[in-house]
Amino acid sequence: MPEKEYVYKSEHCRYLGLTYSKRQNESLYLMCCGIEKCHPGYFFATADRPGYHFHVVLSGQGTLEVEGNASTVRAGQIFVTKPMERTRYQADMETPWTYCWVTFGGEKAIYYLEQAGLRTGVNIRDCRTNPSNFLELISKLMEKPELQLSSDLWRLGILYQFLGLAVKTGTPDKENHNQEYDPDTYVKHGMEYIRHNFASMKIGDVPRSIGIDRSYFTKLFSKKIGVSPREYLILVRMREGAACCQIQIFPSRRLHCGRDMAVCRHSHGFSNRITSARLLITAGRRGKRAPICAIRTENCSRWMSKKTAL
């Protein structure tokens, strides 16, 4: 099929769209996109159309019929037609809909739709965000109609953003725990985050950086490492603080001035002057591998034996 790409408007400027037949890659590729303000009663029907057609209703309402089953779709909802489905959708006679849409294909297309809550047998869902967020991305898609590599990459990137928004809003459950990654990956990422940000972070920053629920992350982490994320954070602070003590406070096995202790305390995330001084001095005298009183000895041992496995 020859490549073709063009932007066009229909009469009365009711339709603005982009059609694009070149495949940027086989994993995911853009086929077309557009914005349409439908006349009352306007309909489209097909039984063999390729691609996944993702519509976001901006205003009004209409009817979607899939394999003979009809449903009303209103503003703030999404409807999708899938390859080889027998579909028909029609604008309402009283309040015809205006929608934007994007059509795409590729080996990963069905997977992304499933993650967006549009699995087999599901063709309609709520936006769960302002529909204008989808409209903005489609408008950006149509800003780059040129047959150039830079525009190819631009459009593909925006398509991924569009599907990312669809996946992010794909479930009303804020504690959705889809295993998109192995649990060990979540734990390893959490450990790395703590190691690099221990001085200024809060424990809630860790699951937030990963994108999963805090209680779910705590359960995974505790099961894998043997200590909670909070205990692990304290352990890292104490180990690093102990090393600081050995360098700044005990270079010749004698205590320097309080200013050096304050440097260690602030640079390793401790706010309590008396408690942190006691712990840091004790840890510094014993060496950075010494057990810390704030964490059970048996948990420290389990962590030391397991940390190399991640």
Contacts in CASP RR format, 6 or more apart in sequence:
PFRMAT RR
TARGET T0000
AUTHOR 0000-0000-0000
METHOD contacts of the structure
MODEL  1
MPEKEYVYKSEHCRYLGLTYSKRQNESLYLMCCGIEKCHPGYFFATADRP
GYHFHVVLSGQGTLEVEGNASTVRAGQIFVTKPMERTRYQADMETPWTYC
WVTFGGEKAIYYLEQAGLRTGVNIRDCRTNPSNFLELISKLMEKPELQLS
SDLWRLGILYQFLGLAVKTGTPDKENHNQEYDPDTYVKHGMEYIRHNFAS
MKIGDVPRSIGIDRSYFTKLFSKKIGVSPREYLILVRMREGAACCQIQIF
PSRRLHCGRDMAVCRHSHGFSNRITSARLLITAGRRGKRAPICAIRTENC
SRWMSKKTAL
1 21 0 8 1.000
2 21 0 8 1.000
3 21 0 8 1.000
3 22 0 8 1.000
3 147 0 8 1.000
4 19 0 8 1.000
4 20 0 8 1.000
4 21 0 8 1.000
5 18 0 8 1.000
5 19 0 8 1.000
5 20 0 8 1.000
5 21 0 8 1.000
5 22 0 8 1.000
5 145 0 8 1.000
5 146 0 8 1.000
5 147 0 8 1.000
6 18 0 8 1.000
6 19 0 8 1.000
6 145 0 8 1.000
7 16 0 8 1.000
7 17 0 8 1.000
7 18 0 8 1.000
7 142 0 8 1.000
7 145 0 8 1.000
8 15 0 8 1.000
8 16 0 8 1.000
8 17 0 8 1.000
9 15 0 8 1.000
9 16 0 8 1.000
14 36 0 8 1.000
14 37 0 8 1.000
14 38 0 8 1.000
14 39 0 8 1.000
15 34 0 8 1.000
15 35 0 8 1.000
15 36 0 8 1.000
15 37 0 8 1.000
16 34 0 8 1.000
16 35 0 8 1.000
16 36 0 8 1.000
16 142 0 8 1.000
17 32 0 8 1.000
17 33 0 8 1.000
17 34 0 8 1.000
17 35 0 8 1.000
17 142 0 8 1.000
18 32 0 8 1.000
18 33 0 8 1.000
18 34 0 8 1.000
18 141 0 8 1.000
18 142 0 8 1.000
18 145 0 8 1.000
19 31 0 8 1.000
19 32 0 8 1.000
20 30 0 8 1.000
20 31 0 8 1.000
20 32 0 8 1.000
20 155 0 8 1.000
21 31 0 8 1.000
22 29 0 8 1.000
22 147 0 8 1.000
22 152 0 8 1.000
23 29 0 8 1.000
23 106 0 8 1.000
24 30 0 8 1.000
24 152 0 8 1.000
24 153 0 8 1.000
24 155 0 8 1.000
24 156 0 8 1.000
25 156 0 8 1.000
26 106 0 8 1.000
26 107 0 8 1.000
27 106 0 8 1.000
27 107 0 8 1.000
27 108 0 8 1.000
28 104 0 8 1.000
28 105 0 8 1.000
28 106 0 8 1.000
28 107 0 8 1.000
28 108 0 8 1.000
28 109 0 8 1.000
28 112 0 8 1.000
28 156 0 8 1.000
28 159 0 8 1.000
28 160 0 8 1.000
28 163 0 8 1.000
29 104 0 8 1.000
29 105 0 8 1.000
29 106 0 8 1.000
29 156 0 8 1.000
30 102 0 8 1.000
30 103 0 8 1.000
30 104 0 8 1.000
30 141 0 8 1.000
30 155 0 8 1.000
30 156 0 8 1.000
30 159 0 8 1.000
31 50 0 8 1.000
31 51 0 8 1.000
31 103 0 8 1.000
31 104 0 8 1.000
31 105 0 8 1.000
32 102 0 8 1.000
32 103 0 8 1.000
33 100 0 8 1.000
33 101 0 8 1.000
33 102 0 8 1.000
33 103 0 8 1.000
33 138 0 8 1.000
33 141 0 8 1.000
33 142 0 8 1.000
34 100 0 8 1.000
34 101 0 8 1.000
34 102 0 8 1.000
34 138 0 8 1.000
34 142 0 8 1.000
35 98 0 8 1.000
35 99 0 8 1.000
35 100 0 8 1.000
35 101 0 8 1.000
35 135 0 8 1.000
35 138 0 8 1.000
35 139 0 8 1.000
36 98 0 8 1.000
36 99 0 8 1.000
36 100 0 8 1.000
36 101 0 8 1.000
37 96 0 8 1.000
37 98 0 8 1.000
38 91 0 8 1.000
38 96 0 8 1.000
38 97 0 8 1.000
38 98 0 8 1.000
38 99 0 8 1.000
39 91 0 8 1.000
39 96 0 8 1.000
40 91 0 8 1.000
40 92 0 8 1.000
40 93 0 8 1.000
40 94 0 8 1.000
40 96 0 8 1.000
41 90 0 8 1.000
41 91 0 8 1.000
41 92 0 8 1.000
41 93 0 8 1.000
41 96 0 8 1.000
42 90 0 8 1.000
42 91 0 8 1.000
42 96 0 8 1.000
43 88 0 8 1.000
43 89 0 8 1.000
43 90 0 8 1.000
43 91 0 8 1.000
44 88 0 8 1.000
44 89 0 8 1.000
44 90 0 8 1.000
45 87 0 8 1.000
45 88 0 8 1.000
45 89 0 8 1.000
46 81 0 8 1.000
46 86 0 8 1.000
46 87 0 8 1.000
46 88 0 8 1.000
47 84 0 8 1.000
47 85 0 8 1.000
47 86 0 8 1.000
47 87 0 8 1.000
48 84 0 8 1.000
49 81 0 8 1.000
49 83 0 8 1.000
49 84 0 8 1.000
49 87 0 8 1.000
50 83 0 8 1.000
50 84 0 8 1.000
50 105 0 8 1.000
51 82 0 8 1.000
51 83 0 8 1.000
51 103 0 8 1.000
51 104 0 8 1.000
51 105 0 8 1.000
51 109 0 8 1.000
52 80 0 8 1.000
52 81 0 8 1.000
52 82 0 8 1.000
52 83 0 8 1.000
52 103 0 8 1.000
52 104 0 8 1.000
52 105 0 8 1.000
52 109 0 8 1.000
52 110 0 8 1.000
52 113 0 8 1.000
53 80 0 8 1.000
53 81 0 8 1.000
53 82 0 8 1.000
53 101 0 8 1.000
53 103 0 8 1.000
54 78 0 8 1.000
54 80 0 8 1.000
54 101 0 8 1.000
54 102 0 8 1.000
54 103 0 8 1.000
54 104 0 8 1.000
54 113 0 8 1.000
54 162 0 8 1.000
54 166 0 8 1.000
55 78 0 8 1.000
55 79 0 8 1.000
55 80 0 8 1.000
55 81 0 8 1.000
55 89 0 8 1.000
55 99 0 8 1.000
55 100 0 8 1.000
55 101 0 8 1.000
56 76 0 8 1.000
56 78 0 8 1.000
56 99 0 8 1.000
56 100 0 8 1.000
56 101 0 8 1.000
56 127 0 8 1.000
56 131 0 8 1.000
56 134 0 8 1.000
56 135 0 8 1.000
57 73 0 8 1.000
57 74 0 8 1.000
57 75 0 8 1.000
57 76 0 8 1.000
57 77 0 8 1.000
57 78 0 8 1.000
57 79 0 8 1.000
57 97 0 8 1.000
57 98 0 8 1.000
57 99 0 8 1.000
57 131 0 8 1.000
58 75 0 8 1.000
58 76 0 8 1.000
58 97 0 8 1.000
58 98 0 8 1.000
58 99 0 8 1.000
58 100 0 8 1.000
58 131 0 8 1.000
58 132 0 8 1.000
58 135 0 8 1.000
59 75 0 8 1.000
59 95 0 8 1.000
59 97 0 8 1.000
59 98 0 8 1.000
60 74 0 8 1.000
60 75 0 8 1.000
60 92 0 8 1.000
60 95 0 8 1.000
60 96 0 8 1.000
60 97 0 8 1.000
60 98 0 8 1.000
61 72 0 8 1.000
61 73 0 8 1.000
61 74 0 8 1.000
61 75 0 8 1.000
61 92 0 8 1.000
61 95 0 8 1.000
61 97 0 8 1.000
62 72 0 8 1.000
62 73 0 8 1.000
62 74 0 8 1.000
62 89 0 8 1.000
62 90 0 8 1.000
62 91 0 8 1.000
62 92 0 8 1.000
62 96 0 8 1.000
62 97 0 8 1.000
63 70 0 8 1.000
63 71 0 8 1.000
63 72 0 8 1.000
63 73 0 8 1.000
63 89 0 8 1.000
63 90 0 8 1.000
63 92 0 8 1.000
64 70 0 8 1.000
64 71 0 8 1.000
64 73 0 8 1.000
64 79 0 8 1.000
64 81 0 8 1.000
64 87 0 8 1.000
64 88 0 8 1.000
64 89 0 8 1.000
64 123 0 8 1.000
64 124 0 8 1.000
65 71 0 8 1.000
65 87 0 8 1.000
65 88 0 8 1.000
65 89 0 8 1.000
65 90 0 8 1.000
66 81 0 8 1.000
66 85 0 8 1.000
66 86 0 8 1.000
66 87 0 8 1.000
66 121 0 8 1.000
66 123 0 8 1.000
67 85 0 8 1.000
67 86 0 8 1.000
67 87 0 8 1.000
68 86 0 8 1.000
71 123 0 8 1.000
71 124 0 8 1.000
73 79 0 8 1.000
73 89 0 8 1.000
73 97 0 8 1.000
73 124 0 8 1.000
75 97 0 8 1.000
75 131 0 8 1.000
76 126 0 8 1.000
76 127 0 8 1.000
76 131 0 8 1.000
77 124 0 8 1.000
77 125 0 8 1.000
77 126 0 8 1.000
77 127 0 8 1.000
78 118 0 8 1.000
78 124 0 8 1.000
78 125 0 8 1.000
78 126 0 8 1.000
78 127 0 8 1.000
78 166 0 8 1.000
79 89 0 8 1.000
79 123 0 8 1.000
79 124 0 8 1.000
80 113 0 8 1.000
80 118 0 8 1.000
80 123 0 8 1.000
80 124 0 8 1.000
81 87 0 8 1.000
81 89 0 8 1.000
81 123 0 8 1.000
82 113 0 8 1.000
82 123 0 8 1.000
91 97 0 8 1.000
100 134 0 8 1.000
100 135 0 8 1.000
100 138 0 8 1.000
101 138 0 8 1.000
102 138 0 8 1.000
102 141 0 8 1.000
102 159 0 8 1.000
102 162 0 8 1.000
104 159 0 8 1.000
104 163 0 8 1.000
112 163 0 8 1.000
112 164 0 8 1.000
112 166 0 8 1.000
112 167 0 8 1.000
113 119 0 8 1.000
113 166 0 8 1.000
114 120 0 8 1.000
115 167 0 8 1.000
115 170 0 8 1.000
115 178 0 8 1.000
115 180 0 8 1.000
116 125 0 8 1.000
116 163 0 8 1.000
116 164 0 8 1.000
116 166 0 8 1.000
116 167 0 8 1.000
116 169 0 8 1.000
116 170 0 8 1.000
117 125 0 8 1.000
117 170 0 8 1.000
117 171 0 8 1.000
118 125 0 8 1.000
125 170 0 8 1.000
126 172 0 8 1.000
127 134 0 8 1.000
127 169 0 8 1.000
128 169 0 8 1.000
128 170 0 8 1.000
128 172 0 8 1.000
129 165 0 8 1.000
129 169 0 8 1.000
133 165 0 8 1.000
134 162 0 8 1.000
134 165 0 8 1.000
134 166 0 8 1.000
137 158 0 8 1.000
137 161 0 8 1.000
137 162 0 8 1.000
137 165 0 8 1.000
138 162 0 8 1.000
140 158 0 8 1.000
141 155 0 8 1.000
141 158 0 8 1.000
141 159 0 8 1.000
141 162 0 8 1.000
144 150 0 8 1.000
144 151 0 8 1.000
144 154 0 8 1.000
144 155 0 8 1.000
145 151 0 8 1.000
174 213 0 8 1.000
175 213 0 8 1.000
175 215 0 8 1.000
175 216 0 8 1.000
177 212 0 8 1.000
177 213 0 8 1.000
177 216 0 8 1.000
183 220 0 8 1.000
183 224 0 8 1.000
184 224 0 8 1.000
184 310 0 8 1.000
186 210 0 8 1.000
186 212 0 8 1.000
186 217 0 8 1.000
186 220 0 8 1.000
186 221 0 8 1.000
187 220 0 8 1.000
187 221 0 8 1.000
187 224 0 8 1.000
187 225 0 8 1.000
187 310 0 8 1.000
188 310 0 8 1.000
189 209 0 8 1.000
189 210 0 8 1.000
190 206 0 8 1.000
190 209 0 8 1.000
190 210 0 8 1.000
190 217 0 8 1.000
190 221 0 8 1.000
190 229 0 8 1.000
191 225 0 8 1.000
191 232 0 8 1.000
191 307 0 8 1.000
191 310 0 8 1.000
193 201 0 8 1.000
193 205 0 8 1.000
193 206 0 8 1.000
193 209 0 8 1.000
193 210 0 8 1.000
194 201 0 8 1.000
194 206 0 8 1.000
194 229 0 8 1.000
194 232 0 8 1.000
194 233 0 8 1.000
194 236 0 8 1.000
195 236 0 8 1.000
197 205 0 8 1.000
198 233 0 8 1.000
198 236 0 8 1.000
198 237 0 8 1.000
198 240 0 8 1.000
198 268 0 8 1.000
198 269 0 8 1.000
199 237 0 8 1.000
199 267 0 8 1.000
199 268 0 8 1.000
199 269 0 8 1.000
200 269 0 8 1.000
201 233 0 8 1.000
203 229 0 8 1.000
203 230 0 8 1.000
203 233 0 8 1.000
204 214 0 8 1.000
206 217 0 8 1.000
206 229 0 8 1.000
207 213 0 8 1.000
207 214 0 8 1.000
207 216 0 8 1.000
207 217 0 8 1.000
207 218 0 8 1.000
208 214 0 8 1.000
210 217 0 8 1.000
217 229 0 8 1.000
218 228 0 8 1.000
218 229 0 8 1.000
221 228 0 8 1.000
221 229 0 8 1.000
221 232 0 8 1.000
222 228 0 8 1.000
222 229 0 8 1.000
224 306 0 8 1.000
224 310 0 8 1.000
225 232 0 8 1.000
225 302 0 8 1.000
225 303 0 8 1.000
225 306 0 8 1.000
225 307 0 8 1.000
226 299 0 8 1.000
226 302 0 8 1.000
226 303 0 8 1.000
226 306 0 8 1.000
227 235 0 8 1.000
227 295 0 8 1.000
227 296 0 8 1.000
227 299 0 8 1.000
227 300 0 8 1.000
227 302 0 8 1.000
227 303 0 8 1.000
231 294 0 8 1.000
231 295 0 8 1.000
231 299 0 8 1.000
232 303 0 8 1.000
234 292 0 8 1.000
234 294 0 8 1.000
234 295 0 8 1.000
235 292 0 8 1.000
235 295 0 8 1.000
235 300 0 8 1.000
235 303 0 8 1.000
237 268 0 8 1.000
237 269 0 8 1.000
237 270 0 8 1.000
238 279 0 8 1.000
238 280 0 8 1.000
238 283 0 8 1.000
238 292 0 8 1.000
238 294 0 8 1.000
239 283 0 8 1.000
239 288 0 8 1.000
239 289 0 8 1.000
240 268 0 8 1.000
240 288 0 8 1.000
241 264 0 8 1.000
241 268 0 8 1.000
241 280 0 8 1.000
241 283 0 8 1.000
241 284 0 8 1.000
241 288 0 8 1.000
242 280 0 8 1.000
242 283 0 8 1.000
242 284 0 8 1.000
242 286 0 8 1.000
242 287 0 8 1.000
242 288 0 8 1.000
242 290 0 8 1.000
243 284 0 8 1.000
243 288 0 8 1.000
244 263 0 8 1.000
244 264 0 8 1.000
244 267 0 8 1.000
244 268 0 8 1.000
244 280 0 8 1.000
245 264 0 8 1.000
245 280 0 8 1.000
245 281 0 8 1.000
245 283 0 8 1.000
245 284 0 8 1.000
245 285 0 8 1.000
246 284 0 8 1.000
246 287 0 8 1.000
246 288 0 8 1.000
248 256 0 8 1.000
248 260 0 8 1.000
248 263 0 8 1.000
248 264 0 8 1.000
249 255 0 8 1.000
249 256 0 8 1.000
249 260 0 8 1.000
249 261 0 8 1.000
249 264 0 8 1.000
249 280 0 8 1.000
249 281 0 8 1.000
249 284 0 8 1.000
250 284 0 8 1.000
250 285 0 8 1.000
255 281 0 8 1.000
261 277 0 8 1.000
261 280 0 8 1.000
261 281 0 8 1.000
262 273 0 8 1.000
264 280 0 8 1.000
265 273 0 8 1.000
265 276 0 8 1.000
265 277 0 8 1.000
265 280 0 8 1.000
268 280 0 8 1.000
270 276 0 8 1.000
270 279 0 8 1.000
270 280 0 8 1.000
279 292 0 8 1.000
279 293 0 8 1.000
279 294 0 8 1.000
282 290 0 8 1.000
282 293 0 8 1.000
283 290 0 8 1.000
283 292 0 8 1.000
284 290 0 8 1.000
291 297 0 8 1.000
291 300 0 8 1.000
292 300 0 8 1.000
END
